[in-house]
């Protein structure tokens, strides 16, 4: 068996067609979704992400602002900018690019963003609503993972899903979203003693541990859906996921590549969240 490839780029492109159509409809009603991205410092990876977000906004017809701040920016100055963006009617979504310089407390900044404009889905209120199943803006990468699984035509309900990694950004929220879809979820992490045994029971395997090529075919149940959230830079300069792609694809039923899998979905779901936030703020459906 050789796994079918789940193309995040193709799924992303399909979703963006719908987003662009809705943005055009909103324009006729005088509404233009606005996204403000804040970048503090000059982290190379963050700069790439921010440029891609800005490009996506332009392509989809959003109002886009990028606030590039010096690495020496104080926490008070950053919070003042967030407060200003919270108050502006032309901004529907605010994203402060992480990580922040060490002298700035990330939690204080995330907590300061208006819940209604928290398009990253990291505010404690949005996280709490996710936990209890209430409506909320969902974290972008986990939402993208669920969308990729659904695009295989698989009914998640009743399936056994194993999530490897328990981060607040991916592991925990994706496990909650899988439960929302009525999957039975097992969480594995660095202290899990029998990880390979548990992993082999998964109909759906989501891996987000930040260790290049760690999960090989011995972790994969034949025919399983394997979603690789990892993005690791090898010594050769090439990108690799957390899953040993060549090994796992000989066993899995579906698998995401790296790059070109989960990555494109994250920014697309950010655009979707900004569109949702804009519609809600203007009382539109």
Secondary structure, 3 states (H helix, E strand, C coil): CCCEEECHHHHHHHHHHHHHHHHHHHHHCCCCCEEEEEEECCCHHHHHHHHHHHHHHHHHCCEEEEEEECCCCCHHHHHHHHHHHHHCCCCCEEEECCCCCCCCCHHHHHHHCCHHHECCCCCHHHHHHHHHCCCCCCCHHHHHHHHHHHCCCCCCCCCEEEEECCCCCCHHHHHHHHHHCCCEEEEECCCCCCHHHHHCCCCEEEECCCCCCCECHHHCCCCCEEEECCCEECCCCCEECCECHHHHCCCCCEEECCCCCHHHHHHHHHHHHHHHHHHHHCCCC
